[in-house]
Amino acid sequence: VADQKVYEEVQKSELARVSKERAISIAEIQTEQELAVQNEHKQQEVMAAELTRRQSIELADQQRQIVLIQAEQERERAEQERLLVLAKREEADQAVKTVQATQEAQRHSKISAIEAEKEAQKTLIEQKNRIELDALRKQREAEAQAAALKAIAAAEAEAALQQAETTRTQAKAETDAQKMRAEAAKAQASATGLAEVEVVKARADAAMREAEAIRARALAEAEGEKAKAEALAAFDGVAQRVEALKLQLEAQVRIETVKAEALGKALASMNIKMIGDPNAAASLLRMVTLADGMGEVLNSTPVPLRELGQQMLNKVTGTEGSSLLPTADGQSDGATVTELALLVPEIIHLAEEHLNVNKLKGKTVGNVLDMLIKEAPEAPSLAKAQQALAELPIIRDLPFEDFYLRATMK
């Protein structure tokens, strides 16, 4: 009972303390609110006084301006009256002279206007003729330079491909000799044969790294040429467009040369051959020879080495895919590539007929083929090409601009 009384006393004391603190807080809040209201009233009074003062100043300024304007109007009115009196006084004496001077001025003005119009027409005709002649001259120069550059690029690319073919032939002879030595070594011991496979794999890895380095160098050079061409593209002159075309062809030749070197050095053991008729083969030479050669070689190699060859192809071409690995029925894509090569001229013709080729920049071969199917669904070659590209993602994902340039290059 004593503890309960103590507890109750403590509770009462605590409640009293809390009530006191609450009352103090409420009083402080009320005091602050009263001060805030007083401050706000003071600020409003100050602002009202300032507003009244400004309005008084503005009113005084307006009245001052009104007085000045009225005085200026009075001066102008007096000046007009004075001039009117002078004009009437001299009107009789100057009437004849004014008429004569006016007529003379009008006559000279008409003569000057006629002469100026004749001179302007003459200048305009001369300028138009000069512009047309200059444009025609520049167009002919651009066409001549473009044709020369195109011929040079084609010749250099052909020379690079011939060099690659020579390198491939030499490498094939060396590979045949290595196969003969490998067969002789296999007759001695199976362990030696396994070691030979490891050596070939190591050589393939080294060749892959070398091809990657060559490709990286070619890409760096192409990026530099591309940057220069983009800077020149900011100008609309014919000379700039010719220079940009020249840079594009030079970059294309360099890329093709490096690809040919990579083909000879990194993939020398492959049986690379031309496919399709001569026109189709020329169109797809740089795009399908590598895939066709690798498919033929990989068909006769074990699965682990086929995977290695696919990795080499992906590194050389800069793509990701498995189009060169055997399908479920064990066949490669050689026939598919040949069919696609035969369809290239018709695909190019359909693109030029149904699409604006100049607006296809940034599109892939697969994108353009989808657009053609929508525009010309009755063309049977498009379905065949789409079926072939489904098995050849390496060609499907190529930029159409590059594909078109290679296919139309003479």
C-alpha contacts under 8 A as a table, 3 or more apart, distances in Angstrom:
res1	aa1	res2	aa2	distance
1	V	4	Q	5.05
1	V	5	K	6.31
2	A	5	K	5.14
2	A	6	V	6.21
3	D	6	V	4.99
3	D	7	Y	6.03
4	Q	7	Y	4.93
4	Q	8	E	6.10
5	K	8	E	5.00
5	K	9	E	6.09
6	V	9	E	5.06
6	V	10	V	6.16
7	Y	10	V	5.08
7	Y	11	Q	6.13
8	E	11	Q	4.94
8	E	12	K	6.10
9	E	12	K	5.09
9	E	13	S	6.08
10	V	13	S	5.01
10	V	14	E	6.04
11	Q	14	E	5.02
11	Q	15	L	6.04
12	K	15	L	5.06
12	K	16	A	6.06
13	S	16	A	5.08
13	S	17	R	6.18
14	E	17	R	5.02
14	E	18	V	6.12
15	L	18	V	5.07
15	L	19	S	5.99
16	A	19	S	5.10
16	A	20	K	6.07
17	R	20	K	5.07
17	R	21	E	6.17
18	V	21	E	5.11
18	V	22	R	6.00
19	S	22	R	5.02
19	S	23	A	6.07
20	K	23	A	5.09
20	K	24	I	6.19
21	E	24	I	5.00
21	E	25	S	6.10
22	R	25	S	5.01
22	R	26	I	6.08
23	A	26	I	5.10
23	A	27	A	6.10
24	I	27	A	5.06
24	I	28	E	6.15
25	S	28	E	5.04
25	S	29	I	6.09
26	I	29	I	5.05
26	I	30	Q	6.10
27	A	30	Q	5.09
27	A	31	T	6.07
28	E	31	T	4.97
28	E	32	E	6.12
29	I	32	E	5.08
29	I	33	Q	6.09
30	Q	33	Q	5.02
30	Q	34	E	6.09
31	T	34	E	5.11
31	T	35	L	6.17
32	E	35	L	5.03
32	E	36	A	6.03
33	Q	36	A	4.95
33	Q	37	V	6.10
34	E	37	V	5.07
34	E	38	Q	6.10
35	L	38	Q	5.00
35	L	39	N	6.04
36	A	39	N	5.05
36	A	40	E	6.03
37	V	40	E	5.03
37	V	41	H	6.12
38	Q	41	H	5.05
38	Q	42	K	6.17
39	N	42	K	4.99
39	N	43	Q	6.12
40	E	43	Q	5.04
40	E	44	Q	6.08
41	H	44	Q	5.06
41	H	45	E	6.11
42	K	45	E	5.05
42	K	46	V	6.15
43	Q	46	V	5.01
43	Q	47	M	6.03
44	Q	47	M	5.03
44	Q	48	A	5.96
45	E	48	A	5.03
45	E	49	A	6.10
46	V	49	A	5.10
46	V	50	E	6.10
47	M	50	E	4.96
47	M	51	L	5.97
48	A	51	L	5.03
48	A	52	T	6.08
49	A	52	T	5.08
49	A	53	R	6.12
50	E	53	R	5.02
50	E	54	R	6.16
51	L	54	R	5.14
51	L	55	Q	6.08
52	T	55	Q	5.12
52	T	56	S	6.14
53	R	56	S	5.12
53	R	57	I	6.27
54	R	57	I	5.01
54	R	58	E	6.06
55	Q	58	E	5.05
55	Q	59	L	5.98
56	S	59	L	5.09
56	S	60	A	6.15
57	I	60	A	5.10
57	I	61	D	6.17
58	E	61	D	4.99
58	E	62	Q	6.09
59	L	62	Q	5.08
59	L	63	Q	6.19
60	A	63	Q	5.15
60	A	64	R	6.14
61	D	64	R	4.98
61	D	65	Q	6.12
62	Q	65	Q	5.04
62	Q	66	I	6.13
63	Q	66	I	5.04
63	Q	67	V	6.28
64	R	67	V	5.19
64	R	68	L	6.32
65	Q	68	L	5.06
65	Q	69	I	6.05
66	I	69	I	5.12
66	I	70	Q	6.11
67	V	70	Q	5.20
67	V	71	A	6.22
68	L	71	A	5.10
68	L	72	E	6.17
69	I	72	E	5.04
69	I	73	Q	6.11
70	Q	73	Q	5.07
70	Q	74	E	6.23
71	A	74	E	5.10
71	A	75	R	6.38
72	E	75	R	5.10
72	E	76	E	6.22
73	Q	76	E	5.07
73	Q	77	R	6.07
74	E	77	R	5.10
74	E	78	A	6.21
75	R	78	A	5.15
75	R	79	E	6.15
76	E	79	E	5.01
76	E	80	Q	6.09
77	R	80	Q	5.13
77	R	81	E	6.26
78	A	81	E	5.16
78	A	82	R	6.25
79	E	82	R	5.06
79	E	83	L	6.15
80	Q	83	L	5.12
80	Q	84	L	6.00
81	E	84	L	5.02
81	E	85	V	6.28
82	R	85	V	5.22
82	R	86	L	6.39
83	L	86	L	5.04
83	L	87	A	6.00
84	L	87	A	5.04
84	L	88	K	6.19
85	V	88	K	5.28
85	V	89	R	6.22
86	L	89	R	5.03
86	L	90	E	6.29
87	A	90	E	5.33
87	A	91	E	5.64
88	K	91	E	4.98
88	K	92	A	7.64
89	R	92	A	7.21
90	E	93	D	5.40
90	E	94	Q	6.09
91	E	94	Q	5.37
91	E	95	A	5.73
92	A	95	A	5.56
93	D	96	V	7.23
93	D	97	K	7.89
94	Q	97	K	5.19
94	Q	98	T	5.81
95	A	98	T	5.22
95	A	99	V	6.35
96	V	99	V	5.28
96	V	100	Q	6.32
97	K	100	Q	5.17
97	K	101	A	6.01
98	T	101	A	5.15
98	T	102	T	5.97
99	V	102	T	5.13
99	V	103	Q	6.20
100	Q	103	Q	5.22
100	Q	104	E	6.17
101	A	104	E	5.11
101	A	105	A	6.06
102	T	105	A	5.14
102	T	106	Q	6.14
103	Q	106	Q	5.13
103	Q	107	R	6.18
104	E	107	R	5.13
104	E	108	H	6.26
105	A	108	H	5.19
105	A	109	S	5.99
106	Q	109	S	4.95
106	Q	110	K	6.15
107	R	110	K	5.25
107	R	111	I	6.28
108	H	111	I	5.09
108	H	112	S	6.05
109	S	112	S	5.13
109	S	113	A	6.09
110	K	113	A	5.07
110	K	114	I	6.19
111	I	114	I	5.23
111	I	115	E	6.23
112	S	115	E	5.17
112	S	116	A	5.99
113	A	116	A	5.08
113	A	117	E	6.09
114	I	117	E	5.17
114	I	118	K	6.25
115	E	118	K	5.13
115	E	119	E	6.19
116	A	119	E	5.09
116	A	120	A	6.04
117	E	120	A	5.04
117	E	121	Q	6.12
118	K	121	Q	5.18
118	K	122	K	6.18
119	E	122	K	5.06
119	E	123	T	6.09
120	A	123	T	5.08
120	A	124	L	5.99
121	Q	124	L	5.07
121	Q	125	I	6.14
122	K	125	I	5.26
122	K	126	E	6.20
123	T	126	E	5.13
123	T	127	Q	5.98
124	L	127	Q	5.09
124	L	128	K	6.00
125	I	128	K	5.11
125	I	129	N	6.11
126	E	129	N	5.18
126	E	130	R	6.05
127	Q	130	R	5.02
127	Q	131	I	6.07
128	K	131	I	5.13
128	K	132	E	6.12
129	N	132	E	5.16
129	N	133	L	6.06
130	R	133	L	5.19
130	R	134	D	5.97
131	I	134	D	5.06
131	I	135	A	5.94
132	E	135	A	5.09
132	E	136	L	6.05
133	L	136	L	5.09
133	L	137	R	6.08
134	D	137	R	5.06
134	D	138	K	6.08
135	A	138	K	5.10
135	A	139	Q	5.96
136	L	139	Q	5.04
136	L	140	R	6.18
137	R	140	R	5.22
137	R	141	E	6.13
138	K	141	E	4.97
138	K	142	A	5.92
138	K	238	V	6.63
138	K	239	A	7.67
139	Q	142	A	5.04
139	Q	143	E	6.08
139	Q	238	V	7.24
140	R	143	E	5.06
140	R	144	A	6.07
141	E	144	A	5.09
141	E	145	Q	6.04
142	A	145	Q	5.09
142	A	146	A	5.88
142	A	238	V	6.98
142	A	239	A	7.23
142	A	242	V	5.90
143	E	146	A	5.07
143	E	147	A	6.03
144	A	147	A	5.17
144	A	148	A	6.14
145	Q	148	A	5.03
145	Q	149	L	5.97
145	Q	242	V	7.32
146	A	149	L	5.07
146	A	150	K	5.94
146	A	242	V	6.76
146	A	245	L	7.24
146	A	246	K	7.30
147	A	150	K	5.07
147	A	151	A	6.13
148	A	151	A	5.13
148	A	152	I	6.15
149	L	152	I	5.05
149	L	153	A	6.00
149	L	246	K	6.38
149	L	249	L	7.18
150	K	153	A	5.08
150	K	154	A	6.08
150	K	249	L	7.04
150	K	409	M	7.81
151	A	154	A	5.12
151	A	155	A	6.11
152	I	155	A	5.09
152	I	156	E	6.08
153	A	156	E	5.16
153	A	157	A	5.99
153	A	249	L	6.18
153	A	250	E	6.86
153	A	252	Q	7.90
153	A	253	V	5.88
154	A	157	A	5.12
154	A	158	E	6.02
154	A	253	V	7.94
154	A	409	M	7.29
154	A	410	K	7.21
155	A	158	E	5.09
155	A	159	A	6.12
156	E	159	A	5.01
156	E	160	A	6.14
156	E	253	V	6.68
157	A	160	A	5.02
157	A	161	L	6.20
157	A	253	V	5.67
157	A	256	E	6.37
157	A	257	T	6.53
158	E	161	L	5.05
158	E	162	Q	6.14
159	A	162	Q	5.04
159	A	163	Q	6.14
160	A	163	Q	5.04
160	A	164	A	6.18
160	A	256	E	7.44
160	A	257	T	5.28
160	A	260	A	6.28
160	A	261	E	7.95
161	L	164	A	4.90
161	L	165	E	6.14
161	L	257	T	7.41
161	L	260	A	5.90
162	Q	165	E	4.96
162	Q	166	T	6.22
163	Q	166	T	5.06
163	Q	167	T	6.17
163	Q	260	A	7.71
164	A	167	T	4.99
164	A	168	R	6.01
164	A	260	A	5.19
164	A	261	E	6.11
164	A	263	L	6.72
164	A	264	G	5.20
165	E	168	R	4.91
165	E	169	T	6.11
165	E	264	G	7.33
166	T	169	T	5.10
166	T	170	Q	6.27
167	T	170	Q	5.17
167	T	171	A	6.02
167	T	264	G	5.23
167	T	265	K	7.56
167	T	268	A	7.21
168	R	171	A	4.97
168	R	172	K	5.92
168	R	263	L	7.79
168	R	264	G	5.21
168	R	268	A	5.05
168	R	269	S	7.24
168	R	270	M	7.78
168	R	272	I	7.84
169	T	172	K	5.03
169	T	173	A	6.26
170	Q	173	A	5.19
170	Q	174	E	6.31
171	A	174	E	5.00
171	A	175	T	6.01
171	A	264	G	7.59
171	A	268	A	5.11
171	A	269	S	6.05
172	K	175	T	4.84
172	K	176	D	6.09
172	K	268	A	6.51
172	K	269	S	5.41
172	K	270	M	7.39
172	K	271	N	7.67
173	A	176	D	5.11
173	A	177	A	6.35
174	E	177	A	5.11
174	E	178	Q	6.21
175	T	178	Q	4.90
175	T	179	K	6.11
175	T	269	S	6.02
176	D	179	K	5.00
176	D	180	M	6.29
177	A	180	M	5.13
177	A	181	R	6.26
178	Q	181	R	5.04
178	Q	182	A	5.96
179	K	182	A	4.88
179	K	183	E	6.10
180	M	183	E	5.11
180	M	184	A	6.27
181	R	184	A	5.10
181	R	185	A	6.11
182	A	185	A	5.00
182	A	186	K	5.98
182	A	193	G	6.80
182	A	196	E	6.85
183	E	186	K	4.90
183	E	187	A	6.40
183	E	193	G	8.00
184	A	187	A	5.26
184	A	188	Q	6.90
185	A	188	Q	5.29
185	A	189	A	6.76
185	A	192	T	6.39
185	A	193	G	6.39
186	K	189	A	5.46
186	K	190	S	5.64
186	K	192	T	6.35
186	K	193	G	4.83
187	A	190	S	7.42
188	Q	192	T	7.51
189	A	192	T	5.40
189	A	193	G	6.74
190	S	193	G	5.01
190	S	194	L	6.45
191	A	194	L	5.22
191	A	195	A	6.40
192	T	195	A	5.07
192	T	196	E	6.32
193	G	196	E	5.05
193	G	197	V	6.51
194	L	197	V	5.17
194	L	198	E	6.57
195	A	198	E	5.13
195	A	199	V	6.39
196	E	199	V	5.00
196	E	200	V	6.28
197	V	200	V	5.12
197	V	201	K	6.20
198	E	201	K	5.05
198	E	202	A	6.18
199	V	202	A	5.07
199	V	203	R	6.24
200	V	203	R	5.06
200	V	204	A	6.16
201	K	204	A	5.00
201	K	205	D	6.24
201	K	305	L	7.57
202	A	205	D	5.07
202	A	206	A	6.32
203	R	206	A	5.07
203	R	207	A	6.14
204	A	207	A	5.01
204	A	208	M	6.06
204	A	266	A	7.32
205	D	208	M	5.04
205	D	209	R	6.36
206	A	209	R	5.20
206	A	210	E	6.29
207	A	210	E	5.03
207	A	211	A	6.13
207	A	265	K	6.72
207	A	266	A	4.30
207	A	267	L	7.37
208	M	211	A	5.10
208	M	212	E	6.19
208	M	266	A	5.74
208	M	312	M	5.52
208	M	315	K	7.42
208	M	316	V	7.72
209	R	212	E	5.05
209	R	213	A	6.32
210	E	213	A	5.15
210	E	214	I	6.31
210	E	262	A	7.83
210	E	265	K	7.96
210	E	266	A	6.78
211	A	214	I	5.10
211	A	215	R	6.08
211	A	262	A	5.06
211	A	265	K	7.35
211	A	266	A	5.57
211	A	315	K	7.80
211	A	316	V	6.14
212	E	215	R	5.09
212	E	216	A	6.09
212	E	315	K	6.16
212	E	316	V	6.00
213	A	216	A	5.11
213	A	217	R	6.28
214	I	217	R	5.20
214	I	218	A	6.28
214	I	258	V	6.49
214	I	262	A	6.75
215	R	218	A	5.06
215	R	219	L	6.12
215	R	258	V	6.74
215	R	259	K	7.21
215	R	262	A	7.59
215	R	316	V	6.59
216	A	219	L	5.11
216	A	220	A	6.19
217	R	220	A	5.14
217	R	221	E	6.33
218	A	221	E	5.18
218	A	222	A	6.07
218	A	254	R	6.87
218	A	255	I	5.71
218	A	258	V	6.34
219	L	222	A	4.97
219	L	223	E	6.04
219	L	255	I	7.49
220	A	223	E	5.14
220	A	224	G	6.36
221	E	224	G	5.15
221	E	225	E	6.34
221	E	251	A	7.45
222	A	225	E	5.12
222	A	226	K	5.97
222	A	251	A	5.36
222	A	252	Q	7.89
222	A	254	R	7.77
222	A	255	I	7.24
223	E	226	K	4.89
223	E	227	A	6.12
224	G	227	A	5.19
224	G	228	K	6.40
225	E	228	K	5.14
225	E	229	A	6.15
225	E	247	L	6.20
225	E	248	Q	7.33
225	E	251	A	6.39
226	K	229	A	5.01
226	K	230	E	6.12
226	K	247	L	7.65
226	K	248	Q	7.30
226	K	251	A	7.93
227	A	230	E	5.10
227	A	231	A	6.30
228	K	231	A	5.17
228	K	232	L	6.36
228	K	247	L	8.00
229	A	232	L	5.07
229	A	233	A	6.07
229	A	243	E	7.70
229	A	244	A	4.91
229	A	247	L	6.45
229	A	248	Q	7.41
230	E	233	A	4.90
230	E	234	A	6.90
230	E	244	A	7.85
231	A	234	A	5.76
232	L	235	F	5.96
232	L	240	Q	5.77
232	L	241	R	7.51
232	L	243	E	7.68
232	L	244	A	6.47
233	A	236	D	6.97
233	A	240	Q	6.81
233	A	241	R	6.83
233	A	244	A	6.94
235	F	240	Q	6.43
236	D	240	Q	6.88
236	D	241	R	7.15
237	G	240	Q	5.38
237	G	241	R	6.53
238	V	241	R	5.13
238	V	242	V	6.21
239	A	242	V	5.12
239	A	243	E	6.18
240	Q	243	E	5.03
240	Q	244	A	6.11
241	R	244	A	5.01
241	R	245	L	6.16
242	V	245	L	5.06
242	V	246	K	6.15
243	E	246	K	4.95
243	E	247	L	6.20
244	A	247	L	5.10
244	A	248	Q	6.16
245	L	248	Q	5.02
245	L	249	L	6.19
246	K	249	L	5.20
246	K	250	E	6.12
247	L	250	E	5.02
247	L	251	A	6.04
248	Q	251	A	5.15
248	Q	252	Q	6.09
249	L	252	Q	4.93
249	L	253	V	6.15
250	E	253	V	5.13
250	E	254	R	6.25
251	A	254	R	5.10
251	A	255	I	6.14
252	Q	255	I	5.13
252	Q	256	E	6.12
253	V	256	E	5.13
253	V	257	T	6.01
254	R	257	T	5.04
254	R	258	V	6.16
255	I	258	V	5.21
255	I	259	K	6.11
256	E	259	K	4.97
256	E	260	A	6.08
256	E	286	R	7.41
257	T	260	A	5.05
257	T	261	E	6.24
258	V	261	E	4.96
258	V	262	A	6.07
259	K	262	A	4.99
259	K	263	L	6.00
259	K	316	V	7.98
260	A	263	L	4.90
260	A	264	G	6.24
261	E	264	G	5.12
261	E	265	K	6.01
262	A	265	K	5.19
262	A	266	A	5.35
262	A	267	L	7.10
262	A	316	V	7.52
263	L	266	A	5.81
263	L	267	L	5.18
263	L	268	A	6.49
263	L	290	L	7.31
264	G	267	L	5.85
264	G	268	A	4.82
265	K	268	A	5.54
267	L	270	M	5.86
270	M	293	G	5.53
270	M	294	M	6.04
270	M	296	E	7.79
270	M	297	V	5.81
271	N	293	G	5.10
271	N	294	M	7.49
271	N	296	E	6.94
271	N	297	V	6.53
272	I	289	T	6.10
272	I	290	L	6.83
272	I	292	D	6.84
272	I	293	G	4.24
272	I	294	M	7.66
273	K	289	T	6.44
273	K	292	D	7.56
273	K	293	G	6.68
274	M	281	A	6.21
274	M	285	L	7.15
274	M	289	T	6.56
275	I	280	A	7.93
275	I	281	A	5.64
275	I	289	T	7.76
275	I	338	T	5.83
275	I	341	A	7.39
276	G	279	N	8.00
276	G	280	A	5.83
276	G	281	A	5.48
276	G	338	T	5.60
276	G	339	E	7.64
276	G	341	A	6.01
276	G	342	L	5.85
277	D	280	A	5.45
277	D	281	A	5.96
277	D	342	L	7.05
278	P	281	A	5.06
278	P	282	A	6.07
279	N	282	A	5.20
279	N	283	S	6.33
280	A	283	S	5.01
280	A	284	L	6.34
280	A	341	A	5.21
280	A	342	L	5.47
280	A	343	L	7.69
280	A	344	V	6.37
280	A	345	P	6.83
280	A	407	A	7.99
281	A	284	L	5.31
281	A	285	L	5.37
281	A	341	A	6.45
282	A	285	L	5.26
282	A	407	A	7.19
283	S	341	A	7.51
283	S	344	V	7.18
283	S	406	R	5.81
283	S	407	A	3.87
283	S	408	T	6.81
283	S	409	M	7.48
284	L	287	M	5.21
284	L	288	V	5.82
284	L	289	T	7.73
284	L	341	A	6.17
284	L	344	V	7.85
284	L	406	R	7.18
284	L	407	A	6.44
285	L	288	V	5.91
285	L	289	T	5.72
286	R	289	T	6.23
286	R	290	L	7.51
287	M	290	L	6.89
287	M	291	A	7.62
287	M	395	I	6.99
288	V	291	A	5.15
288	V	292	D	5.92
288	V	337	V	6.67
288	V	395	I	7.86
289	T	292	D	5.15
289	T	293	G	6.02
290	L	293	G	5.34
290	L	294	M	6.18
291	A	294	M	5.30
291	A	295	G	6.05
291	A	313	L	7.87
291	A	324	L	6.80
292	D	295	G	5.16
292	D	296	E	6.30
292	D	333	D	7.35
292	D	334	G	5.45
292	D	337	V	7.01
293	G	296	E	5.29
293	G	297	V	6.32
294	M	297	V	5.19
294	M	298	L	5.86
294	M	309	G	7.19
294	M	324	L	6.98
295	G	298	L	5.22
295	G	299	N	6.14
295	G	324	L	5.34
295	G	325	L	7.31
295	G	332	S	5.76
295	G	333	D	6.60
295	G	334	G	6.52
296	E	299	N	5.43
296	E	300	S	7.30
296	E	332	S	7.34
296	E	334	G	7.20
297	V	300	S	5.77
297	V	301	T	6.81
298	L	301	T	5.06
298	L	302	P	7.70
298	L	305	L	7.48
298	L	306	R	5.21
298	L	309	G	7.19
298	L	324	L	7.79
298	L	325	L	7.45
299	N	306	R	7.84
299	N	326	P	7.05
299	N	331	Q	7.52
299	N	332	S	6.73
301	T	305	L	6.30
301	T	306	R	6.39
302	P	305	L	5.55
302	P	306	R	6.34
303	V	306	R	4.91
303	V	307	E	6.32
304	P	307	E	5.22
304	P	308	L	6.42
305	L	308	L	4.85
305	L	309	G	6.19
306	R	309	G	5.01
306	R	310	Q	6.25
306	R	325	L	6.45
307	E	310	Q	5.06
307	E	311	Q	6.34
307	E	325	L	7.10
308	L	311	Q	5.14
308	L	312	M	6.35
309	G	312	M	5.01
309	G	313	L	6.25
310	Q	313	L	5.09
310	Q	314	N	6.20
310	Q	321	G	7.86
310	Q	322	S	6.51
310	Q	324	L	6.34
310	Q	325	L	6.88
311	Q	314	N	5.13
311	Q	315	K	6.26
312	M	315	K	5.22
312	M	316	V	6.21
313	L	316	V	5.17
313	L	317	T	6.04
314	N	317	T	5.36
314	N	318	G	5.52
314	N	319	T	5.00
314	N	320	E	5.48
314	N	321	G	6.92
315	K	318	G	5.17
315	K	319	T	6.97
319	T	394	I	6.72
320	E	394	I	7.86
321	G	393	P	6.83
321	G	394	I	7.02
322	S	325	L	5.57
323	S	333	D	7.33
323	S	391	E	6.22
323	S	392	L	5.56
323	S	393	P	6.62
323	S	394	I	7.23
324	L	332	S	6.52
324	L	333	D	6.67
325	L	332	S	6.81
326	P	329	D	7.61
326	P	330	G	5.07
326	P	331	Q	5.42
326	P	332	S	5.13
327	T	330	G	5.13
327	T	331	Q	5.65
327	T	332	S	6.53
328	A	331	Q	7.59
332	S	335	A	7.84
333	D	336	T	5.11
333	D	337	V	6.21
333	D	391	E	7.26
333	D	392	L	7.62
334	G	337	V	5.29
334	G	338	T	6.38
335	A	338	T	5.11
335	A	339	E	6.24
336	T	339	E	5.16
336	T	340	L	6.24
336	T	388	A	5.45
336	T	391	E	7.53
336	T	392	L	7.93
337	V	340	L	5.10
337	V	341	A	6.19
337	V	388	A	7.15
337	V	392	L	7.65
338	T	341	A	5.08
338	T	342	L	6.40
339	E	342	L	5.24
339	E	343	L	6.49
339	E	385	A	7.88
339	E	388	A	7.32
340	L	343	L	5.10
340	L	344	V	6.39
340	L	384	K	7.97
340	L	385	A	5.91
340	L	388	A	6.18
340	L	389	L	7.72
341	A	344	V	5.38
342	L	345	P	7.26
343	L	346	E	5.61
343	L	347	I	6.25
343	L	381	S	6.72
343	L	385	A	6.78
344	V	347	I	5.13
344	V	348	I	6.21
344	V	407	A	7.33
345	P	348	I	5.23
345	P	349	H	6.22
345	P	407	A	7.59
346	E	349	H	4.96
346	E	350	L	6.14
346	E	381	S	7.52
347	I	350	L	5.17
347	I	351	A	6.17
347	I	381	S	7.66
347	I	382	L	7.26
348	I	351	A	5.11
348	I	352	E	6.27
348	I	404	Y	7.08
348	I	407	A	7.75
349	H	352	E	5.25
349	H	353	E	6.16
350	L	353	E	5.01
350	L	354	H	5.95
350	L	355	L	7.83
350	L	372	L	7.32
351	A	354	H	5.49
351	A	355	L	5.24
351	A	356	N	7.61
351	A	357	V	6.88
351	A	368	V	7.84
351	A	372	L	6.81
352	E	355	L	5.75
352	E	356	N	6.73
352	E	357	V	6.20
354	H	372	L	7.23
354	H	375	E	6.64
354	H	376	A	7.63
355	L	372	L	7.69
356	N	359	K	5.61
356	N	360	L	7.05
357	V	360	L	5.44
358	N	361	K	6.93
360	L	363	K	5.53
360	L	368	V	7.66
360	L	400	F	7.26
360	L	401	E	7.10
361	K	399	P	7.97
361	K	400	F	7.34
361	K	401	E	6.05
362	G	399	P	6.61
362	G	400	F	7.56
362	G	401	E	7.58
363	K	367	N	5.82
363	K	368	V	6.55
363	K	399	P	5.99
363	K	400	F	5.82
363	K	401	E	7.61
364	T	367	N	5.08
364	T	368	V	6.38
364	T	396	R	6.81
364	T	397	D	5.42
364	T	398	L	5.43
364	T	399	P	4.35
364	T	400	F	4.83
364	T	401	E	7.98
365	V	368	V	5.31
365	V	369	L	6.18
365	V	395	I	7.20
365	V	396	R	5.17
365	V	397	D	6.13
365	V	398	L	5.82
365	V	399	P	6.10
365	V	400	F	4.75
365	V	403	F	7.29
366	G	369	L	5.10
366	G	370	D	6.29
366	G	386	Q	7.71
366	G	389	L	7.40
366	G	396	R	4.84
366	G	397	D	6.37
367	N	370	D	5.23
367	N	371	M	6.40
368	V	371	M	5.00
368	V	372	L	6.19
368	V	400	F	7.22
369	L	372	L	5.06
369	L	373	I	6.26
369	L	382	L	7.06
369	L	386	Q	7.04
370	D	373	I	5.19
370	D	374	K	6.60
371	M	374	K	5.28
371	M	375	E	6.36
372	L	375	E	4.95
372	L	376	A	5.69
372	L	377	P	7.39
372	L	382	L	7.57
373	I	376	A	5.28
373	I	377	P	4.71
373	I	379	A	7.80
373	I	382	L	6.49
373	I	383	A	7.85
374	K	377	P	5.73
376	A	379	A	5.89
377	P	380	P	7.88
377	P	382	L	7.85
379	A	382	L	5.87
379	A	383	A	7.66
380	P	383	A	5.68
380	P	384	K	6.79
381	S	384	K	5.13
381	S	385	A	6.10
382	L	385	A	5.01
382	L	386	Q	6.04
383	A	386	Q	5.09
383	A	387	Q	6.18
384	K	387	Q	5.13
384	K	388	A	6.23
385	A	388	A	5.03
385	A	389	L	6.08
386	Q	389	L	5.08
386	Q	390	A	6.15
387	Q	390	A	5.19
387	Q	391	E	7.03
388	A	391	E	5.54
388	A	392	L	6.44
389	L	392	L	4.66
389	L	393	P	6.10
389	L	395	I	6.80
389	L	396	R	5.40
390	A	393	P	6.33
390	A	396	R	7.51
392	L	395	I	5.76
392	L	396	R	6.32
393	P	396	R	4.66
393	P	397	D	5.89
394	I	397	D	5.82
394	I	398	L	6.83
395	I	398	L	5.26
398	L	402	D	7.34
398	L	403	F	6.88
399	P	402	D	5.46
399	P	403	F	6.34
400	F	403	F	4.76
400	F	404	Y	5.85
401	E	404	Y	5.21
401	E	405	L	6.17
402	D	405	L	5.19
402	D	406	R	6.23
403	F	406	R	5.36
403	F	407	A	6.07
404	Y	407	A	5.08
404	Y	408	T	6.05
405	L	408	T	5.46
405	L	409	M	6.00
406	R	409	M	5.33
